[in-house]
Amino acid sequence: MICSILASTGWRPEYRTAGLSGIHPETGRRYKGEILPTGFDHLNQIRHDLWRYAEIGPTGEVLGEDTREITLRWTYPWELHHLLNLCGFIIEAEYSDFLSSAPAMATN
């Protein structure tokens, strides 16, 4: 439910803070997100994450909480480079995030 609210309002987390957090622009309520311990299937390159979101009241009480399982297909940079080159694409730039940070590999 909270995920749907955040997506439908165009809310964006403050990426430079620890974890994912922000203030909803319309309600003024604080939202916090965290990624719980993950599982990684190295053979099939599939990552299973649990993302927990919480809506926090003005005195710090949790007003609502939602946990979602997200399954991601992991592609290593060298694999993606090879596939893109095979399809005729030229890689102009590579970033780790939407803030244009330098490439970095996750350690888990």
Secondary structure, 3 states (H helix, E strand, C coil): CHHHHHHHHCCCCCCCCCCEEEECCCCCCEEEEEEEEEEEECCCCEEEEEEEEEEECCCCCEEEEEEEEEEEECCCHHHHHHHHHHCCCCCCCCCCCCCCCCCCCCCC
